[in-house]
Amino acid sequence: AHLETAWSVLTTVDRDQPAALSALLGYPYLRAWAVRCLEQIGSAASSWQGDDDHAYAARRLSADLGHLGAIAVTAAARGRVSAAVSVPVLDGAVHLPSFGRLVLQPELGAAAEDGLGTAAVNVISNAIIIKIGDSCWTLRLADLLSGQPGLVAALGNSWSADWQPVRMLRADDWSGSLDDVDPYRDCYPWPAAPRLTAAEFARWQAGFELAWQEVRRGHPGFAPGLAAGLSTLTPLLAPAGHPEVSAAARQAPGAVAVFLPADPVTLAELLIRENQRAKLGAILDLLDLYDRVDDRFFAAPWGEEKLQIDGLLQGAYTHLAITGFWRARQQRAEGLAAEEAGRRFAKCQAHTSEAIDTLLGSGALTPLGTRFVELMRRSAKSAVPRVPG
């Protein structure tokens, strides 16, 4: 019944305020949620036998499917459509995708989780009202839409809660969400970082501004693609000894996950690298560039590992962008910085060319894929390093 109600709200928003629903459906982690649900449904159909592990999996699937209610609430709020929906408590919080999460007092969160608890959520003309048991909280729509932490608790509440909004990173003509609260953001090879403190967020804001300045001044050809395609950044936890960690996930288009580096030039490089990976993922969702049943492994020139054809293509396409990045850095820098950029440019260009040759000689590309990679090779060979001095 809860899912039917949520679906009814979504169809109403789609009819009355389609632009609001369309904008929300473009939020990266909604697709990550949908993919996760589909994977769990497939697993349930093929392997659940009724033991404790499977019982837990069934409860988790029920909670994940219930997230449709949270999506319906957010869509209704953005479209200013009245609605009354049940929303599950996930990991001790009520999540509203793209808005933020209401983190419950630990005792209340644990009690709700134990009982697969839900919150009764109402959307009215100027607010969202969340009720759990005898406690009630009001979120003003104006605050939600501006990313402010406004929260009003009803008098006499038995429980306390903290509203944690999705904050915005801003830099001149580009802004994006910094999402460190979505329950489905942990879809990368490295774990997502927990909620940032105010000081940590300030460091992200400063780094974001400087990285965007680097892109605009030194790599303007990448700026339109970043501004159009990248809407969300998510902080990562980096493993020891690997400070330059970044990722993009096929199931979360429009998002890039990064461990914030100290150097804004490095952040600019990571954003360009992962946006390039995301662009190729979008292309591969639409077009067949290689034989998807080819399971051979090929040597990757940039590391010791061997990759299947899809990984090699992604790596080559990403390195092609980074080759251009270091070429531009070399042309702008002076002295030792120019020499270092020149070395990195030459290394990236060599790796890219070798990977492209391997791809073209693999026999695994479709005719369209062959044309695509031939254009990559032409682009890679067009770059000639500048001799410092």
Secondary structure, 3 states (H helix, E strand, C coil): CHHHHHHHHHHHHHHHCHHHHHHHHCCHHHHHHHHHHHHHHHHHHHHCCCCHHHHHHHHHHHHHHHHHHHHHHHHHHHHCCCEEEEEECECCEEEECCCEEEEECHHHHHHHHHCCCEEEEEECCCEEEEEECCEEEEEEHHHHHHCCCCCEECCCCCCCEEEEECEEEEECCEEEEECCCCCCCCCCCCCECCCCCHHHHHHHHHHHHHHHHHHHHHCCCCHHHHHHHCCEEEEECCCCCCCCCEECCCCCCCEEEECCCCCHHHHHHHHHHHHHHHHHHHHHHHCCCECCCCCCEEECCCCCCEEEHHHHHHHHHHHHHHHHHHHHHHHHCCHHHHHHHHHHHHHHHHHHHHHHHHHHHCCCECHHHHHHHHHHHHHHHCCCCCCCC
